Amino acid sequence: MSKERARRREEREREAAVRAAARAAAEERAERRAARRRVVTSVLPQPRSRPTGVLARRRRNQTLATVMILLLVNAAAFAFLDHWAARALVLIVSLLAAPVLHTLLFRRR
């Protein structure tokens, strides 16, 4: 009986050693991957954080409103105009008129 227990213990220890070796290899691969990532990201420029204040939120909402209006105008043009030249003209005019529209809608007082 003690020989059987000794054999089972050896098998458990062997399996534990195999698992430990696999875990060590995985940790080594992860460490190498992290080291490569640190080297690459140290060379790349750091992204700037987005402004989070009330004024920045207002500006984002105003820009979104202007873009949505222009998208609606262009969608209506594509829906109701048959000629591609007219559609292209509406697209070009809307792109050129976007700053003027934004200024007229959200004038600073």
C-alpha positions in Angstrom: 0.0 0.0 0.0 2.8 2.5 0.8 4.4 1.8 -2.6 1.1 2.7 -4.2 0.9 5.9 -2.3 4.5 6.7 -3.1 3.8 6.1 -6.8 0.7 8.4 -6.7 2.6 11.1 -4.9 5.3 10.9 -7.6 2.7 11.2 -10.3 1.1 14.2 -8.5 4.5 15.9 -8.1 5.4 15.2 -11.7 2.1 16.7 -12.9 2.6 19.7 -10.6 6.1 20.2 -12.0 4.8 20.1 -15.5 2.1 22.7 -14.6 4.7 24.9 -12.9 7.0 24.7 -15.9 4.1 25.6 -18.2 3.1 28.5 -15.9 6.7 29.7 -15.8 7.0 29.6 -19.6 3.7 31.5 -19.9 4.9 34.2 -17.4 8.2 34.5 -19.3 6.3 35.0 -22.6 4.0 37.6 -21.0 7.0 39.4 -19.5 8.8 39.5 -22.9 5.6 40.8 -24.6 5.2 43.5 -21.9 8.8 44.5 -22.4 8.3 44.8 -26.1 5.1 46.8 -25.6 7.0 49.2 -23.1 9.7 49.7 -25.7 7.3 50.5 -28.5 5.0 52.7 -26.4 7.9 54.7 -25.0 8.8 55.8 -28.6 5.2 56.7 -29.6 3.8 60.1 -28.6 1.4 60.1 -25.7 -2.2 60.8 -26.5 -3.5 64.1 -25.2 -6.4 64.0 -22.9 -9.7 65.4 -24.0 -10.9 68.6 -22.3 -13.6 67.8 -19.8 -15.0 71.1 -18.7 -18.3 72.8 -19.2 -17.0 74.9 -22.1 -15.5 71.9 -23.8 -18.8 70.0 -23.5 -20.7 72.9 -24.9 -18.3 73.2 -27.8 -18.6 69.5 -28.6 -22.4 69.7 -28.5 -22.4 72.7 -30.8 -20.1 71.0 -33.2 -22.3 67.9 -33.1 -25.4 70.0 -33.8 -23.7 71.6 -36.8 -22.6 68.2 -38.2 -26.1 66.7 -37.7 -27.7 69.6 -39.5 -25.3 69.2 -42.4 -25.9 65.5 -42.5 -29.7 66.0 -42.6 -29.3 68.5 -45.5 -27.1 66.1 -47.4 -29.4 63.2 -46.7 -32.4 65.2 -48.0 -30.4 66.2 -51.1 -29.5 62.6 -51.8 -33.1 61.5 -51.2 -34.8 64.2 -53.4 -32.3 65.1 -56.0 -31.9 62.8 -59.0 -28.7 64.1 -60.6 -25.3 63.2 -59.1 -24.0 66.7 -60.1 -26.7 68.3 -58.0 -25.9 66.0 -55.1 -22.2 66.7 -55.4 -22.9 70.5 -55.5 -25.0 70.3 -52.3 -22.2 68.3 -50.6 -19.5 70.8 -51.7 -21.6 73.9 -50.7 -22.5 72.3 -47.4 -18.8 71.7 -46.6 -17.9 75.2 -47.6 -20.8 76.7 -45.7 -20.3 74.7 -42.5 -18.1 77.3 -40.7 -20.6 80.1 -41.6 -23.5 78.1 -40.4 -21.8 77.2 -37.2 -21.0 80.9 -36.6 -24.5 82.0 -37.3 -26.0 79.3 -35.1 -23.7 79.7 -32.1 -22.5 83.3 -32.2 -20.6 84.3 -29.1 -22.2 87.3 -27.5 
